[in-house]
């Protein structure tokens, strides 16, 4: 069974017209922007939990951006853009993903990472532990493979326990015995989540000076000694740290454990929600798809209605038709039709992954998760963003017009913007000793190549010989002191040494290429974009002025100032 991708979705703040808990910080008609939602947006936007660190003017700016976005949504609805079939389908698909994710959190994430584990890790993080670790591999270990059996590795690890327990220099002992030479054996601090859950638990339950292990993990055996432990609160509340800890713990479950539970729950949901695959119809669709695809004259608009309406399966009382395939792939279906040349491949590559998603979404909706605050917030956030984009496309982008005459006028009026700056080729050799630098300059002027000189003097306190070829440089180069001297000298000259950046540097110049005005054909698309962006900025300003007059807002200024 295909494992549909459900990456943990970042929490997306939204402000709902249906109201929420807290005090209203701004309103516009029926739309209310609540304090709690706005606070979360500020924290996300400025990446801080300390609202007092955010300037009042910045808070006002963010609030006005939100109000403008709401205005665009209202205008879009007046234009009927919320009834656009493409938008409605995209909204349904996006909502299904949000619903599936909400149920996935409940059925998979919280099972693999229960709240008690998150709380335990939060408590552990309030202490700083210093430790050393010895890692021992064996033939079946995932990472630390070694030419020994697991039993032999266990016996060796027990010897390491004794050696580490009695050692007066545990740092040196661990460094000498560990087989992981890529990573430090001295862990200061010990970082939760870097090793395995078993190791984490053993470390935080151990006492100072205690040697623990051998701990059997899929990577090999671990032996550790706790050197010190002291309280060190991380300054975050449990609510602030919870999501980060959950992600860390969930990362350990990726792979077989997560996929196995997902598949198990998916089968249970399919059975409970009466999921049906219509294999004969899928075979007929695949055959018709191949016939259409092999016709060199056929286009997407010619795709047969009989195939579009053909029912491929059901999830509960919802049907899945060939139109879903057409909508998903669009014009690329003509190129990729061979991938779905049989009912088996159609089911494996497309129908089944889609049914997995639909099954989870359908089950979530049946469970009432579509009424949950998280799903409603995510869906409303998508709606606001998408309708704002559709409004801009209709009211702004569709009015933009850039003609060839306008492009030529811009090109002729501002040739400096489309001229490639003059440049010169540069080689340089830098050494610490002035006498050596003078010797290099003399040899260069006598005909010895710079490449030969760079190789000859690379062990004379010089910088890496690979730096000697700087290539073509313009006057705006970051190595301005060297470049300026090269331009002053002109083409094909050897100059120096100069004392630059703690080194004596000899410079050789090559070809000089003067400023070049690029042909109009080469920069035409760049100019078109410049003019279109300028028009868009002007049109956006006009549109915003219009809708700000039409949709008036009120701000609770005292509440806004109190956010700190």
SULUR-V309970 format. One record per residue. RES is the residue in one letter. SS is DSSP state (alpha for helix, beta for strand, coil for the rest). PSI is psi in whole degrees, -180 to 180 (999 if undefined). Layout:
res:RES ss:SS psi:PSI
res:RES ss:SS psi:PSI
//
This chain:
res:X ss:coil psi:137
res:X ss:coil psi:142
res:X ss:coil psi:103
res:X ss:coil psi:144
res:X ss:coil psi:120
res:X ss:coil psi:70
res:X ss:coil psi:146
res:X ss:coil psi:118
res:X ss:coil psi:131
res:X ss:coil psi:144
res:X ss:coil psi:123
res:X ss:coil psi:115
res:X ss:coil psi:140
res:X ss:coil psi:157
res:X ss:coil psi:123
res:X ss:coil psi:144
res:X ss:coil psi:-8
res:X ss:coil psi:-1
res:X ss:coil psi:163
res:X ss:coil psi:175
res:X ss:coil psi:149
res:X ss:coil psi:-179
res:X ss:coil psi:142
res:X ss:beta psi:126
res:X ss:beta psi:-22
res:X ss:beta psi:153
res:X ss:beta psi:155
res:X ss:beta psi:100
res:X ss:coil psi:-127
res:X ss:coil psi:-7
res:X ss:beta psi:130
res:X ss:beta psi:132
res:X ss:beta psi:111
res:X ss:beta psi:152
res:X ss:alpha psi:-50
res:X ss:alpha psi:-42
res:X ss:alpha psi:-40
res:X ss:alpha psi:-38
res:X ss:alpha psi:-44
res:X ss:alpha psi:-37
res:X ss:alpha psi:-44
res:X ss:alpha psi:-43
res:X ss:alpha psi:-41
res:X ss:alpha psi:-45
res:X ss:alpha psi:-42
res:X ss:alpha psi:3
res:X ss:coil psi:50
res:X ss:coil psi:150
res:X ss:coil psi:-6
res:X ss:coil psi:95
res:X ss:alpha psi:-24
res:X ss:alpha psi:-18
res:X ss:alpha psi:-7
res:X ss:coil psi:124
res:X ss:coil psi:147
res:X ss:alpha psi:-42
res:X ss:alpha psi:-34
res:X ss:alpha psi:-38
res:X ss:alpha psi:-43
res:X ss:alpha psi:-42
res:X ss:alpha psi:-44
res:X ss:alpha psi:-42
res:X ss:alpha psi:-43
res:X ss:alpha psi:-34
res:X ss:alpha psi:-41
res:X ss:alpha psi:-44
res:X ss:alpha psi:-41
res:X ss:alpha psi:-38
res:X ss:alpha psi:-41
res:X ss:alpha psi:-38
res:X ss:alpha psi:-42
res:X ss:alpha psi:-38
res:X ss:alpha psi:-45
res:X ss:alpha psi:-42
res:X ss:alpha psi:-39
res:X ss:alpha psi:-41
res:X ss:alpha psi:-38
res:X ss:alpha psi:-31
res:X ss:coil psi:-4
res:X ss:coil psi:14
res:X ss:alpha psi:-21
res:X ss:alpha psi:-6
res:X ss:alpha psi:6
res:X ss:coil psi:127
res:X ss:alpha psi:-39
res:X ss:alpha psi:-43
res:X ss:alpha psi:-44
res:X ss:alpha psi:-39
res:X ss:alpha psi:-42
res:X ss:alpha psi:-38
res:X ss:alpha psi:-41
res:X ss:alpha psi:-45
res:X ss:alpha psi:-41
res:X ss:alpha psi:-42
res:X ss:alpha psi:-39
res:X ss:alpha psi:-39
res:X ss:alpha psi:-41
res:X ss:alpha psi:-43
res:X ss:alpha psi:-46
res:X ss:alpha psi:-40
res:X ss:alpha psi:-39
res:X ss:alpha psi:-43
res:X ss:alpha psi:-35
res:X ss:alpha psi:-40
res:X ss:alpha psi:-42
res:X ss:alpha psi:-42
res:X ss:alpha psi:-22
res:X ss:alpha psi:-61
res:X ss:alpha psi:-48
res:X ss:alpha psi:-19
res:X ss:alpha psi:-44
res:X ss:alpha psi:-33
res:X ss:coil psi:84
res:X ss:coil psi:160
res:X ss:alpha psi:-35
res:X ss:alpha psi:-35
res:X ss:alpha psi:-41
res:X ss:alpha psi:-44
res:X ss:alpha psi:-41
res:X ss:alpha psi:-44
res:X ss:alpha psi:-35
res:X ss:alpha psi:-44
res:X ss:alpha psi:-42
res:X ss:alpha psi:-36
res:X ss:coil psi:-6
res:X ss:coil psi:4
res:X ss:beta psi:149
res:X ss:beta psi:124
res:X ss:beta psi:136
res:X ss:beta psi:132
res:X ss:beta psi:169
res:X ss:beta psi:153
res:X ss:beta psi:142
res:X ss:beta psi:124
res:X ss:beta psi:132
res:X ss:beta psi:128
res:X ss:coil psi:171
res:X ss:coil psi:177
res:X ss:coil psi:-23
res:X ss:coil psi:5
res:X ss:coil psi:149
res:X ss:coil psi:-40
res:X ss:coil psi:-56
res:X ss:coil psi:73
res:X ss:coil psi:143
res:X ss:coil psi:159
res:X ss:coil psi:64
res:X ss:coil psi:157
res:X ss:coil psi:168
res:X ss:alpha psi:-36
res:X ss:alpha psi:-40
res:X ss:alpha psi:-37
res:X ss:alpha psi:-39
res:X ss:alpha psi:-44
res:X ss:alpha psi:-41
res:X ss:alpha psi:-40
res:X ss:alpha psi:-34
res:X ss:alpha psi:-34
res:X ss:alpha psi:-37
res:X ss:alpha psi:-36
res:X ss:alpha psi:-47
res:X ss:alpha psi:-42
res:X ss:alpha psi:-43
res:X ss:alpha psi:-37
res:X ss:alpha psi:-35
res:X ss:alpha psi:-5
res:X ss:coil psi:136
res:X ss:coil psi:-12
res:X ss:coil psi:73
res:X ss:alpha psi:-33
res:X ss:alpha psi:-44
res:X ss:alpha psi:-39
res:X ss:alpha psi:-47
res:X ss:alpha psi:-43
res:X ss:alpha psi:-36
res:X ss:alpha psi:-34
res:X ss:alpha psi:-26
res:X ss:coil psi:147
res:X ss:coil psi:-3
res:X ss:coil psi:92
res:X ss:coil psi:-7
res:X ss:coil psi:-27
res:X ss:coil psi:152
res:X ss:coil psi:140
res:X ss:coil psi:-15
res:X ss:beta psi:114
res:X ss:beta psi:99
res:X ss:beta psi:94
res:X ss:coil psi:164
res:X ss:coil psi:125
res:X ss:coil psi:117
res:X ss:coil psi:137
res:X ss:coil psi:-12
res:X ss:coil psi:-35
res:X ss:coil psi:-148
res:X ss:coil psi:167
res:X ss:alpha psi:-37
res:X ss:alpha psi:-41
res:X ss:alpha psi:-44
res:X ss:alpha psi:-49
res:X ss:alpha psi:-43
res:X ss:alpha psi:-41
res:X ss:alpha psi:-47
res:X ss:alpha psi:-10
res:X ss:alpha psi:-9
res:X ss:coil psi:161
res:X ss:coil psi:161
res:X ss:coil psi:137
res:X ss:coil psi:-2
res:X ss:coil psi:139
res:X ss:beta psi:129
res:X ss:beta psi:148
res:X ss:beta psi:-177
res:X ss:beta psi:139
res:X ss:beta psi:121
res:X ss:beta psi:119
res:X ss:beta psi:169
res:X ss:coil psi:-17
res:X ss:coil psi:-13
res:X ss:beta psi:-167
res:X ss:beta psi:142
res:X ss:beta psi:136
res:X ss:beta psi:131
res:X ss:beta psi:155
res:X ss:beta psi:131
res:X ss:beta psi:119
res:X ss:beta psi:-36
res:X ss:beta psi:160
res:X ss:beta psi:131
res:X ss:beta psi:150
res:X ss:beta psi:138
res:X ss:coil psi:79
res:X ss:coil psi:139
res:X ss:coil psi:0
res:X ss:coil psi:-1
res:X ss:coil psi:143
res:X ss:coil psi:166
res:X ss:alpha psi:-41
res:X ss:alpha psi:-38
res:X ss:alpha psi:-34
res:X ss:alpha psi:-14
res:X ss:alpha psi:-50
res:X ss:alpha psi:-42
res:X ss:alpha psi:-43
res:X ss:alpha psi:-42
res:X ss:alpha psi:-42
res:X ss:alpha psi:-40
res:X ss:alpha psi:-46
res:X ss:alpha psi:-37
res:X ss:alpha psi:-30
res:X ss:alpha psi:-29
res:X ss:coil psi:-20
res:X ss:coil psi:-6
res:X ss:coil psi:146
res:X ss:coil psi:-138
res:X ss:alpha psi:-43
res:X ss:alpha psi:-48
res:X ss:alpha psi:-46
res:X ss:alpha psi:-39
res:X ss:alpha psi:-45
res:X ss:alpha psi:-41
res:X ss:alpha psi:-49
res:X ss:alpha psi:-41
res:X ss:alpha psi:-49
res:X ss:alpha psi:-38
res:X ss:alpha psi:-45
res:X ss:alpha psi:-40
res:X ss:alpha psi:-42
res:X ss:alpha psi:-39
res:X ss:alpha psi:-42
res:X ss:alpha psi:-42
res:X ss:alpha psi:-30
res:X ss:coil psi:16
res:X ss:coil psi:57
res:X ss:beta psi:131
res:X ss:beta psi:131
res:X ss:beta psi:129
res:X ss:coil psi:86
res:X ss:alpha psi:-39
res:X ss:alpha psi:-40
res:X ss:alpha psi:-36
res:X ss:alpha psi:-38
res:X ss:alpha psi:-42
res:X ss:alpha psi:-40
res:X ss:alpha psi:-44
res:X ss:alpha psi:-42
res:X ss:alpha psi:-44
res:X ss:alpha psi:-34
res:X ss:alpha psi:-43
res:X ss:alpha psi:-44
res:X ss:alpha psi:-46
res:X ss:alpha psi:-43
res:X ss:alpha psi:-33
res:X ss:alpha psi:-14
res:X ss:coil psi:113
res:X ss:coil psi:-20
res:X ss:coil psi:-11
res:X ss:coil psi:148
res:X ss:coil psi:172
res:X ss:alpha psi:-36
res:X ss:alpha psi:-21
res:X ss:alpha psi:-2
res:X ss:coil psi:128
res:X ss:coil psi:137
res:X ss:alpha psi:-31
res:X ss:alpha psi:-34
res:X ss:alpha psi:-36
res:X ss:alpha psi:-40
res:X ss:coil psi:-3
res:X ss:coil psi:126
res:X ss:beta psi:123
res:X ss:beta psi:-17
res:X ss:beta psi:177
res:X ss:beta psi:144
res:X ss:beta psi:106
res:X ss:coil psi:-124
res:X ss:coil psi:11
res:X ss:beta psi:138
res:X ss:beta psi:154
res:X ss:beta psi:117
res:X ss:beta psi:175
res:X ss:alpha psi:-24
res:X ss:alpha psi:-32
res:X ss:alpha psi:-39
res:X ss:alpha psi:-46
res:X ss:alpha psi:-46
res:X ss:alpha psi:-37
res:X ss:alpha psi:-41
res:X ss:alpha psi:-27
res:X ss:coil psi:-143
res:X ss:coil psi:-26
res:X ss:alpha psi:-13
res:X ss:alpha psi:-32
res:X ss:alpha psi:-36
res:X ss:alpha psi:-35
res:X ss:alpha psi:11
res:X ss:alpha psi:-29
res:X ss:alpha psi:-22
res:X ss:alpha psi:-24
res:X ss:alpha psi:41
res:X ss:coil psi:-5
res:X ss:coil psi:161
res:X ss:alpha psi:-37
res:X ss:alpha psi:-47
res:X ss:alpha psi:-38
res:X ss:alpha psi:-43
res:X ss:alpha psi:-45
res:X ss:alpha psi:-44
res:X ss:alpha psi:-24
res:X ss:alpha psi:-55
res:X ss:alpha psi:-48
res:X ss:alpha psi:-47
res:X ss:alpha psi:-38
res:X ss:alpha psi:-40
res:X ss:alpha psi:-34
res:X ss:alpha psi:-48
res:X ss:alpha psi:-47
res:X ss:alpha psi:-37
res:X ss:alpha psi:-47
res:X ss:alpha psi:-41
res:X ss:alpha psi:-42
res:X ss:alpha psi:-44
res:X ss:alpha psi:-38
res:X ss:alpha psi:-41
res:X ss:alpha psi:-41
res:X ss:alpha psi:-34
res:X ss:coil psi:-1
res:X ss:coil psi:13
res:X ss:alpha psi:-16
res:X ss:alpha psi:-15
res:X ss:alpha psi:-2
res:X ss:coil psi:150
res:X ss:alpha psi:-38
res:X ss:alpha psi:-48
res:X ss:alpha psi:-40
res:X ss:alpha psi:-40
res:X ss:alpha psi:-44
res:X ss:alpha psi:-43
res:X ss:alpha psi:-44
res:X ss:alpha psi:-35
res:X ss:alpha psi:-43
res:X ss:alpha psi:-46
res:X ss:alpha psi:-46
res:X ss:alpha psi:-46
res:X ss:alpha psi:-45
res:X ss:alpha psi:-43
res:X ss:alpha psi:-33
res:X ss:alpha psi:-43
res:X ss:alpha psi:-42
res:X ss:alpha psi:-38
res:X ss:alpha psi:-45
res:X ss:alpha psi:-40
res:X ss:alpha psi:-42
res:X ss:alpha psi:-44
res:X ss:alpha psi:-21
res:X ss:coil psi:-62
res:X ss:alpha psi:-36
res:X ss:alpha psi:-15
res:X ss:alpha psi:-8
res:X ss:coil psi:139
res:X ss:coil psi:119
res:X ss:coil psi:116
res:X ss:coil psi:164
res:X ss:alpha psi:-35
res:X ss:alpha psi:-39
res:X ss:alpha psi:-37
res:X ss:alpha psi:-46
res:X ss:alpha psi:-39
res:X ss:alpha psi:-44
res:X ss:alpha psi:-42
res:X ss:alpha psi:-44
res:X ss:alpha psi:-29
res:X ss:alpha psi:-27
res:X ss:coil psi:62
res:X ss:alpha psi:-27
res:X ss:alpha psi:-28
res:X ss:alpha psi:-21
res:X ss:alpha psi:22
res:X ss:beta psi:130
res:X ss:beta psi:128
res:X ss:coil psi:153
res:X ss:coil psi:153
res:X ss:beta psi:159
res:X ss:beta psi:145
res:X ss:beta psi:139
res:X ss:beta psi:138
res:X ss:beta psi:150
res:X ss:beta psi:150
res:X ss:beta psi:128
res:X ss:beta psi:129
res:X ss:beta psi:165
res:X ss:coil psi:-29
res:X ss:coil psi:129
res:X ss:alpha psi:-40
res:X ss:alpha psi:-41
res:X ss:alpha psi:-40
res:X ss:alpha psi:-41
res:X ss:alpha psi:-37
res:X ss:alpha psi:-43
res:X ss:alpha psi:-44
res:X ss:alpha psi:-42
res:X ss:alpha psi:-44
res:X ss:alpha psi:-39
res:X ss:alpha psi:-40
res:X ss:alpha psi:-21
res:X ss:alpha psi:-5
res:X ss:coil psi:-7
res:X ss:coil psi:133
res:X ss:coil psi:152
res:X ss:alpha psi:-33
res:X ss:alpha psi:-43
res:X ss:alpha psi:-42
res:X ss:alpha psi:-39
res:X ss:alpha psi:-41
res:X ss:alpha psi:-38
res:X ss:alpha psi:-33
res:X ss:coil psi:12
res:X ss:coil psi:-18
res:X ss:coil psi:15
res:X ss:coil psi:39
res:X ss:coil psi:17
res:X ss:coil psi:167
res:X ss:coil psi:173
res:X ss:coil psi:136
res:X ss:alpha psi:-23
res:X ss:alpha psi:-14
res:X ss:alpha psi:-5
res:X ss:coil psi:-28
res:X ss:beta psi:104
res:X ss:beta psi:-7
res:X ss:beta psi:-160
res:X ss:beta psi:134
res:X ss:beta psi:145
res:X ss:beta psi:174
res:X ss:coil psi:-13
res:X ss:coil psi:10
res:X ss:coil psi:149
res:X ss:coil psi:-27
res:X ss:coil psi:58
res:X ss:alpha psi:-38
res:X ss:alpha psi:-44
res:X ss:alpha psi:-45
res:X ss:alpha psi:-42
res:X ss:alpha psi:-41
res:X ss:alpha psi:-35
res:X ss:alpha psi:-44
res:X ss:alpha psi:-38
res:X ss:alpha psi:-37
res:X ss:alpha psi:-35
res:X ss:coil psi:-175
res:X ss:coil psi:148
res:X ss:coil psi:52
res:X ss:coil psi:153
res:X ss:beta psi:124
res:X ss:beta psi:160
res:X ss:beta psi:-175
res:X ss:beta psi:153
res:X ss:beta psi:145
res:X ss:beta psi:105
res:X ss:beta psi:124
res:X ss:coil psi:48
res:X ss:coil psi:11
res:X ss:beta psi:153
res:X ss:beta psi:119
res:X ss:beta psi:130
res:X ss:beta psi:133
res:X ss:beta psi:136
res:X ss:beta psi:133
res:X ss:beta psi:155
res:X ss:beta psi:-136
res:X ss:beta psi:145
res:X ss:beta psi:131
res:X ss:beta psi:120
res:X ss:coil psi:176
res:X ss:coil psi:140
res:X ss:beta psi:121
res:X ss:beta psi:120
res:X ss:coil psi:144
res:X ss:coil psi:149
res:X ss:alpha psi:-38
res:X ss:alpha psi:-35
res:X ss:alpha psi:-32
res:X ss:alpha psi:8
res:X ss:alpha psi:-46
res:X ss:alpha psi:-34
res:X ss:alpha psi:-45
res:X ss:alpha psi:-40
res:X ss:alpha psi:-44
res:X ss:alpha psi:-40
res:X ss:alpha psi:-48
res:X ss:alpha psi:-40
res:X ss:alpha psi:-41
res:X ss:alpha psi:-38
res:X ss:alpha psi:-43
res:X ss:alpha psi:-41
res:X ss:alpha psi:-42
res:X ss:alpha psi:-43
res:X ss:alpha psi:-43
res:X ss:alpha psi:-38
res:X ss:alpha psi:-43
res:X ss:alpha psi:-43
res:X ss:alpha psi:-46
res:X ss:alpha psi:-43
res:X ss:alpha psi:-39
res:X ss:alpha psi:-39
res:X ss:alpha psi:-49
res:X ss:alpha psi:-22
res:X ss:alpha psi:-33
res:X ss:alpha psi:-37
res:X ss:alpha psi:-42
res:X ss:coil psi:100
res:X ss:coil psi:142
res:X ss:coil psi:165
res:X ss:beta psi:137
res:X ss:beta psi:134
res:X ss:coil psi:88
res:X ss:alpha psi:-38
res:X ss:alpha psi:-38
res:X ss:alpha psi:-40
res:X ss:alpha psi:-41
res:X ss:alpha psi:-23
res:X ss:coil psi:-7
res:X ss:coil psi:95
res:X ss:coil psi:999
//
